[in-house]
Structure formats: C-alpha cells, structure tokens
Amino acid sequence: MKIIINENERGYLFKYGKFIKMLNSGKHSYLSWMGYTIAKVSIDSSQVVNTAGIDINVLTKDENFEKSVTVINVPDNKVAIHYIDGRITDTLTSGEYAFWNILKKHTFDVIDISNPEVKKEIDKNIFKYITEKLYIKIEVSEGEKAVVYFDSKFQRELSSGIYFFWNSKIKVTFELIDVRIQQLDISGQEILTTDRVSLRINFVCSFKIIDAVKLISEIKDYKTQIYIFSQMVLREYVGRFKFDELLNQKDEIAGFILSKLKEKQGEYYVEFIDAGIKDIILPGEIRDIMNTVLIAEKKAQANVISRREEVASTRSLLNTAKLLDENETLYKLKEMEYLEKICDKVGNISISGGSNLLGQLNELLCQK
C-alpha cells in the first residue's frame, strides 16, 4: 500500500484498527495484507483536530502528534478566549479541544464566569466573539437608571453607559427606569358636584423619579399607584363645590391638587413638578344652557355699547350745533363744506334764470 500525504494533511497509521502513530507529509508505503491502514486528515488551523473517531488521549501518546497540536480543557463556569497568531478568533465553553499547531500558533485566555461581575481588565471587545447566552449586555441611555438583580436579588444601580455581566451560574436580570420628567394624563374622569352636575375632567401632572431602587423594590406598578392617588385627590376637591362655584375657581384646582400630591411624593419616591386641568367637559344639557346664557350676556353687552355710542353721538351733534350758532364764520365754512360734498355728487348742472352760474353760487353762499 502506497499513499501520498500532502503538506496540509497528516495521516493516522493503524494496524488491525489499533492506532500506531501519526504520519507527516510525504510518500509512505505499508503492507496492507499485514493489517495496516491509513486515515488522512486536514490540518486546517481554524478547525479543531479531526481525530477520526479516536480518543484524543490515545492520539497524544504519540510524541509526534503531541508536538503538533495544542490541547486545552475548559472547566465548567469558565470560557477560553481563542487566539490564532495573537488575534481573537472565537471563544470556547466548557469541554476539551485540540488544534493543529503546525501552520499557525494557538493560544488561550481562560476566564472565570462564575461571578457575574466582569473584571475591569477584560477588554469589552471580546464580547463580540462570545455567545450571547453567556452574558448580559445592559445599555443605559442618558436620563435612565438600570436596577440590576443577581438571582432576583438587588445588586446595584447603574447610571448611563454600556455594561456587561456574565450569565452562567448566576442569573442576571435588570430593569430600566426613566428618571427624566414624565407626564401622567388622567383623562375622562366623571365627577359629580354637590348640586349633582356630572362633569368630565381631563387632568395632567408631571413628575420625575428620585429613588429608582426603592421605587422598584417597594411599589408595584408605580404609575398606576400615582394615577389612582391623583384621581382620588381630584374627586375629593371637585366633590366639595357646586357647579357655578367650581367654574369660578377652576384655576385653583391645579394648585390644590399639586399641593396634595407633594405631600405624598416621599412615599412614592418621586418629585411632582406641575399639575393642571386640560379640559372640563359639560353634559349636553348643561352645555346648551351655558351657551344660551352666554348669548344673552353678549347681546346685553352689545345693547349697552350701542346705547352708549348713541348718547355720545347725540352729545357731539349738540356741541356742534352750539358752535355753529355762536360763530357765523364757522357756520359759513360748514356750509361750504357741505356744498363741496354736494358738488362732488353732481353730474350735470342746469342754469335757469337770467344770471350766470357764478352769480347764482354767490347768491347761494351769501344769503343768510
């Protein structure tokens, strides 16, 4: 039996199925009738060693094979960063691996991942090569806080930034909390006044979270809690007054409710910034009555203004008449002014009698 093993190959020599040794590249001859067989394998540096179904511990008994490979055993709760000629290639989880060390050099960094905290000296770029099930990536934006738990127990609070945690032996979870100013809308609240008028009120308040850790650990669904409390305060205030009284002091509602909210803000670990009424929606019948009242009020105001203008106009005419009566020159000027206005409207002029036009005008202007 003659066989040629190429430069990028190696051969396993067997006799009656028992591994004898590893063959290097070149031409080899063995007597097949004596039970010799050869299995050729590639020595691709990026792949694990093809053992042809033989236990790696059997192969490493051959000195030539042992010198040609690098074997690494990765324990549980550890990962190995795999480098080929000094460049990161991939990561290896628990298990035993062998790589050909002939064409390229293989090195490894073994990292303990039993503790979720990633050591500061570890380059964060290695996580691009690690399977995602082994770590948790937490991205905290500006205006957010992250509350981190190890096995459902609070661990610490994170400010804005990117963080990595190992997620093997201990389960890592987190919750993002927005600590910027938030707005809470309380819409369509149907409330009865003391005179049994049903109103629908849309209310809004703004707040920001002060202590994210206590908020999460002590209050379940904090937005619902704040919503219900604001709703109760609004109902308490509106229910004290009659409809007309409420309309007269609607601007005071927001201030009262905001003061009540501030009294409780310590219990919710938030700070209330502002509050206000967006809309007060009246029932259809009440709205029609209000429109009727409004129209009547506006008509009355219009009548008052009209009478006031009439009185002012009459007084002005009286004053003018007194001046004309007392001053003959002013009277003539006024007469000429009106004559000028009349002439502007005249299209054709007909002359009657024996006098000329100038004489008639002079007669008209000079007569008393």
C-alpha positions as a LaTeX table, in Angstrom:
\begin{tabular}{lrrr}
\hline
Residue & $x$ (\AA) & $y$ (\AA) & $z$ (\AA) \\
\hline
Met1 & 0.00 & 0.00 & 0.00 \\
Lys2 & 1.46 & 3.34 & $-1.15$ \\
Ile3 & $-0.02$ & 6.70 & $-0.09$ \\
Ile4 & 0.95 & 10.37 & $-0.50$ \\
Ile5 & 0.17 & 12.78 & 2.32 \\
Asn6 & 0.07 & 16.45 & 1.22 \\
Glu7 & 1.67 & 19.36 & 3.05 \\
Asn8 & $-1.68$ & 20.43 & 4.57 \\
Glu9 & $-2.52$ & 16.88 & 5.71 \\
Arg10 & $-1.44$ & 14.31 & 8.27 \\
Gly11 & $-2.11$ & 10.60 & 8.45 \\
Tyr12 & $-3.08$ & 8.22 & 11.23 \\
Leu13 & $-1.45$ & 4.81 & 10.86 \\
Phe14 & $-3.43$ & 1.82 & 12.16 \\
Lys15 & $-2.63$ & $-1.87$ & 12.38 \\
Tyr16 & $-5.66$ & $-4.08$ & 12.64 \\
Gly17 & $-7.58$ & $-0.97$ & 13.85 \\
Lys18 & $-5.10$ & $-0.04$ & 16.55 \\
Phe19 & $-3.50$ & 3.43 & 16.35 \\
Ile20 & 0.26 & 3.20 & 15.82 \\
Lys21 & 1.48 & 6.73 & 15.07 \\
Met22 & 0.90 & 9.93 & 13.13 \\
Leu23 & 2.46 & 10.26 & 9.65 \\
Asn24 & 3.84 & 13.58 & 8.37 \\
Ser25 & 3.51 & 14.82 & 4.76 \\
Gly26 & 5.28 & 12.74 & 2.12 \\
Lys27 & 5.12 & 9.30 & 0.46 \\
His28 & 4.51 & 6.27 & 2.67 \\
Ser29 & 4.38 & 2.53 & 1.92 \\
Tyr30 & 2.93 & $-0.20$ & 4.14 \\
Leu31 & 1.88 & $-3.79$ & 3.63 \\
Ser32 & $-1.88$ & $-3.80$ & 3.67 \\
Trp33 & $-2.02$ & $-7.57$ & 4.00 \\
Met34 & $-0.31$ & $-7.17$ & 7.36 \\
Gly35 & $-3.33$ & $-5.13$ & 8.60 \\
Tyr36 & $-2.04$ & $-1.60$ & 8.02 \\
Thr37 & $-4.46$ & 1.20 & 7.16 \\
Ile38 & $-4.00$ & 4.97 & 6.94 \\
Ala39 & $-6.57$ & 7.76 & 7.59 \\
Lys40 & $-5.71$ & 11.16 & 6.14 \\
Val41 & $-6.96$ & 14.34 & 7.89 \\
Ser42 & $-6.65$ & 18.06 & 7.11 \\
Ile43 & $-4.58$ & 20.27 & 9.40 \\
Asp44 & $-6.73$ & 23.41 & 8.91 \\
Ser45 & $-5.64$ & 25.74 & 11.73 \\
Ser46 & $-9.08$ & 27.32 & 12.18 \\
Gln47 & $-10.78$ & 23.99 & 12.92 \\
Val48 & $-10.45$ & 21.58 & 15.82 \\
Val49 & $-8.35$ & 18.47 & 15.16 \\
Asn50 & $-10.15$ & 15.71 & 13.28 \\
Thr51 & $-9.39$ & 12.66 & 15.44 \\
Ala52 & $-11.05$ & 10.24 & 13.01 \\
Gly53 & $-13.14$ & 8.92 & 15.89 \\
Ile54 & $-10.16$ & 8.19 & 18.13 \\
Asp55 & $-10.00$ & 9.46 & 21.71 \\
Ile56 & $-7.63$ & 12.42 & 21.95 \\
Asn57 & $-5.86$ & 10.80 & 24.89 \\
Val58 & $-4.89$ & 7.86 & 22.64 \\
Leu59 & $-3.52$ & 10.17 & 19.95 \\
Thr60 & $-1.45$ & 12.23 & 22.39 \\
Lys61 & 0.51 & 9.09 & 23.34 \\
Asp62 & 2.31 & 9.58 & 20.03 \\
Glu63 & 5.11 & 12.12 & 20.58 \\
Asn64 & 4.87 & 13.49 & 17.04 \\
Phe65 & 1.14 & 14.13 & 17.38 \\
Glu66 & 1.55 & 15.68 & 20.83 \\
Lys67 & 4.10 & 18.18 & 19.48 \\
Ser68 & 1.87 & 19.08 & 16.54 \\
Val69 & $-1.25$ & 20.03 & 18.50 \\
Thr70 & $-2.34$ & 22.30 & 21.32 \\
Val71 & $-4.89$ & 20.76 & 23.69 \\
Ile72 & $-6.99$ & 22.81 & 26.09 \\
Asn73 & $-9.50$ & 21.64 & 28.68 \\
Val74 & $-12.05$ & 24.33 & 29.62 \\
Pro75 & $-13.69$ & 23.65 & 33.03 \\
Asp76 & $-17.31$ & 24.40 & 33.87 \\
Asn77 & $-18.15$ & 28.06 & 34.62 \\
Lys78 & $-15.19$ & 29.21 & 32.54 \\
Val79 & $-14.67$ & 30.32 & 28.95 \\
Ala80 & $-11.49$ & 30.36 & 26.91 \\
Ile81 & $-10.70$ & 33.22 & 24.54 \\
His82 & $-9.11$ & 31.59 & 21.49 \\
Tyr83 & $-6.30$ & 33.45 & 19.67 \\
Ile84 & $-4.69$ & 32.42 & 16.37 \\
Asp85 & $-1.35$ & 34.16 & 15.86 \\
Gly86 & $-2.33$ & 36.69 & 18.51 \\
Arg87 & $-5.74$ & 37.61 & 17.02 \\
Ile88 & $-9.06$ & 36.75 & 18.69 \\
Thr89 & $-10.91$ & 34.10 & 16.69 \\
Asp90 & $-13.66$ & 32.77 & 18.96 \\
Thr91 & $-14.45$ & 31.61 & 22.48 \\
Leu92 & $-14.68$ & 28.10 & 23.85 \\
Thr93 & $-17.12$ & 26.92 & 26.51 \\
Ser94 & $-16.55$ & 24.00 & 28.88 \\
Gly95 & $-15.03$ & 20.95 & 27.17 \\
Glu96 & $-11.78$ & 19.59 & 25.71 \\
Tyr97 & $-10.40$ & 20.95 & 22.43 \\
Ala98 & $-7.35$ & 20.25 & 20.26 \\
Phe99 & $-5.99$ & 22.46 & 17.45 \\
Trp100 & $-3.18$ & 21.88 & 14.96 \\
Asn101 & $-0.21$ & 24.00 & 15.98 \\
Ile102 & 1.77 & 23.43 & 12.80 \\
Leu103 & 0.91 & 26.26 & 10.38 \\
Lys104 & $-0.35$ & 28.75 & 12.99 \\
Lys105 & 0.06 & 29.28 & 16.71 \\
His106 & $-2.93$ & 28.84 & 19.04 \\
Thr107 & $-3.09$ & 30.50 & 22.46 \\
Phe108 & $-5.90$ & 30.87 & 25.02 \\
Asp109 & $-7.03$ & 33.06 & 27.92 \\
Val110 & $-9.27$ & 31.25 & 30.38 \\
Ile111 & $-11.80$ & 33.48 & 32.18 \\
Asp112 & $-13.84$ & 32.58 & 35.25 \\
Ile113 & $-17.53$ & 33.42 & 34.63 \\
Ser114 & $-18.94$ & 32.02 & 37.89 \\
Asn115 & $-19.05$ & 35.60 & 39.25 \\
Pro116 & $-21.36$ & 37.84 & 37.17 \\
Glu117 & $-19.10$ & 40.88 & 37.59 \\
Val118 & $-16.78$ & 41.32 & 34.59 \\
Lys119 & $-13.27$ & 42.29 & 35.71 \\
Lys120 & $-12.12$ & 45.75 & 34.69 \\
Glu121 & $-9.02$ & 44.47 & 32.91 \\
Ile122 & $-11.09$ & 42.44 & 30.42 \\
Asp123 & $-11.41$ & 44.13 & 27.04 \\
Lys124 & $-15.12$ & 44.67 & 26.27 \\
Asn125 & $-14.46$ & 43.90 & 22.59 \\
Ile126 & $-14.20$ & 40.18 & 23.37 \\
Phe127 & $-17.98$ & 40.02 & 23.81 \\
Lys128 & $-18.33$ & 40.23 & 20.04 \\
Tyr129 & $-16.87$ & 36.72 & 19.93 \\
Ile130 & $-18.79$ & 35.24 & 22.88 \\
Thr131 & $-22.15$ & 33.53 & 22.50 \\
Glu132 & $-24.92$ & 35.80 & 23.82 \\
Lys133 & $-26.32$ & 33.23 & 26.22 \\
Leu134 & $-23.17$ & 33.56 & 28.36 \\
Tyr135 & $-23.51$ & 37.28 & 29.12 \\
Ile136 & $-25.99$ & 40.13 & 29.60 \\
Lys137 & $-25.44$ & 43.46 & 27.88 \\
Ile138 & $-27.10$ & 46.46 & 29.56 \\
Glu139 & $-27.31$ & 49.75 & 27.68 \\
Val140 & $-28.41$ & 52.65 & 29.88 \\
Ser141 & $-29.24$ & 55.86 & 27.99 \\
Glu142 & $-28.97$ & 59.42 & 29.30 \\
Gly143 & $-31.88$ & 60.11 & 31.65 \\
Glu144 & $-32.22$ & 56.45 & 32.66 \\
Lys145 & $-31.15$ & 54.24 & 35.55 \\
Ala146 & $-30.78$ & 50.45 & 35.49 \\
Val147 & $-31.58$ & 48.36 & 38.57 \\
Val148 & $-29.58$ & 45.08 & 38.42 \\
Tyr149 & $-30.50$ & 41.80 & 40.15 \\
Phe150 & $-28.42$ & 38.62 & 40.70 \\
Asp151 & $-30.74$ & 35.60 & 41.06 \\
Ser152 & $-33.65$ & 38.05 & 41.63 \\
Lys153 & $-31.80$ & 39.85 & 44.46 \\
Phe154 & $-30.98$ & 43.53 & 44.14 \\
Gln155 & $-27.33$ & 44.10 & 43.35 \\
Arg156 & $-26.76$ & 47.71 & 42.35 \\
Glu157 & $-27.92$ & 50.72 & 40.35 \\
Leu158 & $-26.29$ & 51.74 & 37.07 \\
Ser159 & $-26.13$ & 55.20 & 35.53 \\
Ser160 & $-25.85$ & 55.87 & 31.77 \\
Gly161 & $-23.35$ & 53.68 & 29.90 \\
Ile162 & $-22.82$ & 50.16 & 28.50 \\
Tyr163 & $-22.28$ & 47.27 & 30.93 \\
Phe164 & $-21.59$ & 43.52 & 30.63 \\
Phe165 & $-22.29$ & 40.76 & 33.15 \\
Trp166 & $-21.60$ & 37.02 & 32.97 \\
Asn167 & $-24.79$ & 34.98 & 32.94 \\
Ser168 & $-23.81$ & 31.39 & 33.61 \\
Lys169 & $-24.01$ & 30.16 & 37.20 \\
Ile170 & $-25.92$ & 33.20 & 38.50 \\
Lys171 & $-28.86$ & 34.61 & 36.53 \\
Val172 & $-28.60$ & 38.34 & 35.85 \\
Thr173 & $-31.72$ & 40.46 & 35.24 \\
Phe174 & $-32.27$ & 44.20 & 35.14 \\
Glu175 & $-34.95$ & 46.86 & 34.81 \\
Leu176 & $-34.58$ & 50.24 & 33.12 \\
Ile177 & $-36.16$ & 53.25 & 34.85 \\
Asp178 & $-36.68$ & 56.61 & 33.16 \\
Val179 & $-35.64$ & 59.34 & 35.63 \\
Arg180 & $-36.49$ & 62.25 & 33.33 \\
Ile181 & $-39.61$ & 64.36 & 33.84 \\
Gln182 & $-42.64$ & 62.26 & 32.87 \\
Gln183 & $-46.22$ & 63.26 & 32.17 \\
Leu184 & $-49.24$ & 61.39 & 33.51 \\
Asp185 & $-52.62$ & 62.00 & 31.85 \\
Ile186 & $-55.79$ & 61.41 & 33.89 \\
Ser187 & $-58.49$ & 61.54 & 31.23 \\
Gly188 & $-62.28$ & 61.37 & 31.20 \\
Gln189 & $-62.89$ & 61.49 & 34.95 \\
Glu190 & $-66.65$ & 61.71 & 35.54 \\
Ile191 & $-67.22$ & 63.57 & 38.83 \\
Leu192 & $-70.43$ & 64.82 & 40.49 \\
Thr193 & $-70.56$ & 68.28 & 42.04 \\
Thr194 & $-72.61$ & 68.94 & 45.19 \\
Asp195 & $-75.54$ & 70.10 & 43.05 \\
Arg196 & $-75.49$ & 66.78 & 41.13 \\
Val197 & $-73.94$ & 68.07 & 37.90 \\
Ser198 & $-71.85$ & 65.38 & 36.21 \\
Leu199 & $-68.57$ & 66.72 & 34.82 \\
Arg200 & $-65.84$ & 65.05 & 32.79 \\
Ile201 & $-62.39$ & 66.39 & 33.64 \\
Asn202 & $-59.08$ & 65.77 & 31.87 \\
Phe203 & $-56.18$ & 66.33 & 34.26 \\
Val204 & $-52.41$ & 66.12 & 33.77 \\
Cys205 & $-49.46$ & 66.09 & 36.17 \\
Ser206 & $-45.69$ & 65.83 & 35.63 \\
Phe207 & $-43.15$ & 64.16 & 37.90 \\
Lys208 & $-39.67$ & 62.63 & 37.97 \\
Ile209 & $-38.32$ & 59.65 & 39.89 \\
Ile210 & $-35.94$ & 60.45 & 42.77 \\
Asp211 & $-35.02$ & 56.98 & 44.09 \\
Ala212 & $-35.30$ & 54.29 & 41.40 \\
Val213 & $-34.18$ & 51.43 & 43.66 \\
Lys214 & $-36.78$ & 51.98 & 46.38 \\
Leu215 & $-39.44$ & 52.74 & 43.80 \\
Ile216 & $-38.94$ & 49.34 & 42.14 \\
Ser217 & $-38.47$ & 47.34 & 45.33 \\
Glu218 & $-41.36$ & 48.84 & 47.36 \\
Ile219 & $-44.00$ & 49.95 & 44.85 \\
Lys220 & $-45.65$ & 47.69 & 42.33 \\
Asp221 & $-46.64$ & 49.45 & 39.11 \\
Tyr222 & $-45.84$ & 52.95 & 40.39 \\
Lys223 & $-47.58$ & 54.74 & 37.50 \\
Thr224 & $-50.89$ & 53.09 & 38.36 \\
Gln225 & $-50.43$ & 54.00 & 42.02 \\
Ile226 & $-49.76$ & 57.66 & 41.19 \\
Tyr227 & $-52.69$ & 57.68 & 38.76 \\
Ile228 & $-55.12$ & 56.36 & 41.37 \\
Phe229 & $-53.92$ & 58.77 & 44.06 \\
Ser230 & $-54.21$ & 61.78 & 41.70 \\
Gln231 & $-57.68$ & 60.61 & 40.70 \\
Met232 & $-58.81$ & 60.41 & 44.33 \\
Val233 & $-57.48$ & 63.90 & 45.14 \\
Leu234 & $-59.24$ & 65.34 & 42.07 \\
Arg235 & $-62.55$ & 63.73 & 43.04 \\
Glu236 & $-62.20$ & 64.91 & 46.63 \\
Tyr237 & $-61.70$ & 68.53 & 45.55 \\
Val238 & $-64.37$ & 68.73 & 42.83 \\
Gly239 & $-66.96$ & 66.98 & 45.01 \\
Arg240 & $-66.89$ & 69.84 & 47.55 \\
Phe241 & $-68.36$ & 72.53 & 45.30 \\
Lys242 & $-71.42$ & 73.38 & 43.29 \\
Phe243 & $-71.11$ & 73.69 & 39.54 \\
Asp244 & $-71.08$ & 77.51 & 39.46 \\
Glu245 & $-68.59$ & 77.69 & 42.33 \\
Leu246 & $-66.30$ & 75.26 & 40.57 \\
Leu247 & $-66.28$ & 77.29 & 37.36 \\
Asn248 & $-65.40$ & 80.43 & 39.30 \\
Gln249 & $-62.33$ & 78.82 & 40.87 \\
Lys250 & $-61.21$ & 76.31 & 38.26 \\
Asp251 & $-57.76$ & 77.91 & 38.21 \\
Glu252 & $-57.31$ & 76.94 & 41.86 \\
Ile253 & $-57.93$ & 73.22 & 41.24 \\
Ala254 & $-54.43$ & 72.56 & 39.87 \\
Gly255 & $-52.71$ & 74.32 & 42.76 \\
Phe256 & $-54.70$ & 72.41 & 45.38 \\
Ile257 & $-54.10$ & 69.02 & 43.77 \\
Leu258 & $-50.38$ & 69.73 & 43.26 \\
Ser259 & $-50.03$ & 70.61 & 46.96 \\
Lys260 & $-51.76$ & 67.34 & 47.89 \\
Leu261 & $-49.51$ & 65.36 & 45.55 \\
Lys262 & $-46.39$ & 66.96 & 47.03 \\
Glu263 & $-47.48$ & 65.84 & 50.49 \\
Lys264 & $-47.30$ & 62.21 & 49.31 \\
Gln265 & $-44.32$ & 62.37 & 46.94 \\
Gly266 & $-41.93$ & 60.99 & 49.56 \\
Glu267 & $-43.98$ & 57.79 & 49.79 \\
Tyr268 & $-43.77$ & 57.28 & 46.01 \\
Tyr269 & $-40.07$ & 58.26 & 45.74 \\
Val270 & $-40.87$ & 60.86 & 43.09 \\
Glu271 & $-40.97$ & 64.64 & 42.85 \\
Phe272 & $-44.13$ & 66.22 & 41.45 \\
Ile273 & $-43.26$ & 69.16 & 39.20 \\
Asp274 & $-46.54$ & 70.54 & 37.90 \\
Ala275 & $-50.26$ & 69.79 & 37.57 \\
Gly276 & $-53.14$ & 71.31 & 35.63 \\
Ile277 & $-56.65$ & 70.97 & 34.20 \\
Lys278 & $-56.66$ & 70.30 & 30.47 \\
Asp279 & $-60.44$ & 70.24 & 29.88 \\
Ile280 & $-63.75$ & 70.42 & 31.74 \\
Ile281 & $-66.40$ & 68.74 & 29.59 \\
Leu282 & $-70.03$ & 69.58 & 30.45 \\
Pro283 & $-73.09$ & 67.37 & 29.85 \\
Gly284 & $-75.08$ & 68.19 & 26.72 \\
Glu285 & $-78.00$ & 69.84 & 28.55 \\
Ile286 & $-75.75$ & 71.97 & 30.74 \\
Arg287 & $-73.68$ & 72.96 & 27.72 \\
Asp288 & $-76.80$ & 74.18 & 25.87 \\
Ile289 & $-77.90$ & 76.21 & 28.90 \\
Met290 & $-74.44$ & 77.75 & 29.24 \\
Asn291 & $-74.45$ & 78.67 & 25.55 \\
Thr292 & $-77.87$ & 80.32 & 25.94 \\
Val293 & $-76.66$ & 82.31 & 28.97 \\
Leu294 & $-73.53$ & 83.34 & 27.11 \\
Ile295 & $-75.50$ & 84.55 & 24.08 \\
Ala296 & $-77.86$ & 86.56 & 26.32 \\
Glu297 & $-74.91$ & 88.15 & 28.13 \\
Lys298 & $-73.23$ & 89.12 & 24.88 \\
Lys299 & $-76.44$ & 90.60 & 23.47 \\
Ala300 & $-76.90$ & 92.68 & 26.65 \\
Gln301 & $-73.33$ & 93.89 & 26.39 \\
Ala302 & $-73.89$ & 94.80 & 22.72 \\
Asn303 & $-77.04$ & 96.79 & 23.62 \\
Val304 & $-75.20$ & 98.71 & 26.33 \\
Ile305 & $-72.40$ & 99.58 & 23.93 \\
Ser306 & $-74.93$ & 100.64 & 21.24 \\
Arg307 & $-76.79$ & 102.94 & 23.67 \\
Arg308 & $-73.53$ & 104.42 & 24.87 \\
Glu309 & $-72.49$ & 105.21 & 21.30 \\
Glu310 & $-75.88$ & 106.80 & 20.54 \\
Val311 & $-75.62$ & 109.09 & 23.57 \\
Ala312 & $-72.08$ & 110.07 & 22.61 \\
Ser313 & $-73.18$ & 110.78 & 19.03 \\
Thr314 & $-76.14$ & 112.97 & 20.19 \\
Arg315 & $-73.91$ & 114.90 & 22.58 \\
Ser316 & $-71.44$ & 115.53 & 19.77 \\
Leu317 & $-74.21$ & 116.86 & 17.49 \\
Leu318 & $-75.43$ & 119.17 & 20.25 \\
Asn319 & $-71.97$ & 120.60 & 20.79 \\
Thr320 & $-71.53$ & 121.16 & 17.06 \\
Ala321 & $-74.88$ & 122.97 & 16.83 \\
Lys322 & $-73.92$ & 125.30 & 19.68 \\
Leu323 & $-70.65$ & 126.22 & 17.98 \\
Leu324 & $-72.32$ & 126.92 & 14.64 \\
Asp325 & $-74.94$ & 129.07 & 16.28 \\
Glu326 & $-72.37$ & 131.14 & 18.13 \\
Asn327 & $-69.86$ & 131.58 & 15.26 \\
Glu328 & $-71.12$ & 132.84 & 11.87 \\
Thr329 & $-67.76$ & 132.23 & 10.12 \\
Leu330 & $-67.72$ & 128.62 & 11.31 \\
Tyr331 & $-71.27$ & 128.29 & 10.07 \\
Lys332 & $-70.28$ & 129.52 & 6.58 \\
Leu333 & $-67.28$ & 127.16 & 6.49 \\
Lys334 & $-69.52$ & 124.24 & 7.39 \\
Glu335 & $-71.98$ & 125.36 & 4.71 \\
Met336 & $-69.22$ & 125.45 & 2.10 \\
Glu337 & $-68.01$ & 122.00 & 3.21 \\
Tyr338 & $-71.44$ & 120.51 & 2.62 \\
Leu339 & $-71.75$ & 122.39 & $-0.69$ \\
Glu340 & $-68.46$ & 120.85 & $-1.78$ \\
Lys341 & $-69.75$ & 117.40 & $-0.91$ \\
Ile342 & $-72.94$ & 118.08 & $-2.91$ \\
Cys343 & $-70.94$ & 119.25 & $-5.92$ \\
Asp344 & $-68.87$ & 116.03 & $-5.83$ \\
Lys345 & $-72.10$ & 114.11 & $-6.39$ \\
Val346 & $-73.41$ & 116.37 & $-9.25$ \\
Gly347 & $-73.00$ & 115.01 & $-12.77$ \\
Asn348 & $-74.70$ & 117.76 & $-14.84$ \\
Ile349 & $-75.57$ & 121.41 & $-13.95$ \\
Ser350 & $-78.54$ & 123.22 & $-15.50$ \\
Ile351 & $-78.65$ & 127.08 & $-15.29$ \\
Ser352 & $-82.03$ & 128.77 & $-15.00$ \\
Gly353 & $-82.94$ & 132.47 & $-14.96$ \\
Gly354 & $-81.03$ & 135.38 & $-16.36$ \\
Ser355 & $-77.97$ & 135.41 & $-14.07$ \\
Asn356 & $-74.82$ & 133.46 & $-14.75$ \\
Leu357 & $-73.55$ & 130.44 & $-12.76$ \\
Leu358 & $-71.07$ & 132.45 & $-10.69$ \\
Gly359 & $-73.81$ & 134.84 & $-9.68$ \\
Gln360 & $-76.14$ & 132.04 & $-8.60$ \\
Leu361 & $-73.42$ & 130.43 & $-6.45$ \\
Asn362 & $-72.52$ & 133.77 & $-4.93$ \\
Glu363 & $-76.18$ & 134.40 & $-4.15$ \\
Leu364 & $-76.49$ & 130.95 & $-2.59$ \\
Leu365 & $-73.43$ & 131.36 & $-0.39$ \\
Cys366 & $-74.03$ & 134.93 & 0.69 \\
Gln367 & $-77.65$ & 134.63 & 1.73 \\
Lys368 & $-78.34$ & 134.05 & 5.37 \\
\hline
\end{tabular}
